[in-house]
Amino acid sequence: MDIYHLFQRRGLTDSQRHFSSAWLCCAENYVSLRAGREPSADVLITLFQKLVREGRLMLAARVAWAVLWLTPEARR
């Protein structure tokens, strides 16, 4: 699952820059620097916490699932 495209399909973001800064709480170029890999586990956990605080529980569950099944190289 590609987290960025999930947010894009739901109309929650319109660019990688916005997604990186507004949702992942990272630098605007974070997603592009990851070169096609999912965000790191730490970043996804921060995103999960943000989604729970905002009451977006189904989306938080999707992010939690992504954290549980990250490949070893994506955990960095």
C-alpha positions as CSV (number, residue, x, y, z in Angstrom):
1,M,0.0,0.0,0.0
2,D,1.3,3.4,-0.9
3,I,0.3,5.8,1.9
4,Y,0.7,8.9,-0.2
5,H,-1.6,7.7,-2.9
6,L,-4.2,6.6,-0.3
7,F,-4.3,10.2,1.1
8,Q,-4.4,11.6,-2.5
9,R,-7.3,9.3,-3.4
10,R,-9.2,10.5,-0.3
11,G,-8.6,14.2,-1.3
12,L,-6.5,14.8,1.8
13,T,-3.5,16.0,-0.1
14,D,-2.7,17.3,-3.6
15,S,1.1,17.0,-3.7
16,Q,4.0,15.2,-2.2
17,R,5.2,18.4,-0.7
18,H,2.0,19.0,1.1
19,F,1.8,15.3,2.3
20,S,5.3,15.4,3.6
21,S,4.9,18.6,5.6
22,A,1.2,18.6,6.6
23,W,0.7,14.9,7.3
24,L,4.2,13.4,7.9
25,C,5.5,16.4,9.8
26,C,8.7,16.2,7.8
27,A,10.5,18.4,5.3
28,E,8.6,19.2,2.2
29,N,10.9,17.0,0.1
30,Y,10.7,13.9,2.4
31,V,8.6,11.7,0.1
32,S,10.7,12.5,-2.9
33,L,13.9,11.7,-1.0
34,R,12.5,8.3,-0.1
35,A,12.7,7.4,-3.8
36,G,9.6,5.3,-4.0
37,R,9.9,3.6,-0.6
38,E,7.3,4.0,2.1
39,P,8.0,6.5,4.9
40,S,10.1,5.2,7.8
41,A,8.5,3.4,10.7
42,D,9.0,6.4,13.0
43,V,7.3,8.8,10.5
44,L,4.4,6.4,10.1
45,I,4.0,6.1,13.8
46,T,3.8,9.9,14.1
47,L,1.2,9.9,11.3
48,F,-0.8,7.2,13.1
49,Q,-0.8,9.3,16.3
50,K,-1.9,12.4,14.4
51,L,-4.7,10.5,12.7
52,V,-6.0,9.1,16.0
53,R,-5.9,12.6,17.6
54,E,-8.0,13.9,14.6
55,G,-10.5,11.0,14.9
56,R,-9.6,9.5,11.5
57,L,-9.6,6.0,13.0
58,M,-10.1,3.9,9.8
59,L,-7.2,5.7,8.1
60,A,-5.2,5.3,11.3
61,A,-5.8,1.6,11.1
62,R,-4.6,1.5,7.5
63,V,-1.4,3.3,8.6
64,A,-0.9,0.9,11.5
65,W,-1.2,-2.0,9.1
66,A,1.4,-0.5,6.9
67,V,3.8,-0.1,9.9
68,L,3.3,-3.8,10.9
69,W,4.2,-5.0,7.4
70,L,7.1,-2.7,6.4
71,T,9.9,-4.2,4.6
72,P,13.3,-4.1,6.5
73,E,14.7,-1.5,4.2
74,A,11.7,0.8,4.7
75,R,12.1,0.7,8.4
76,R,15.1,3.1,8.2
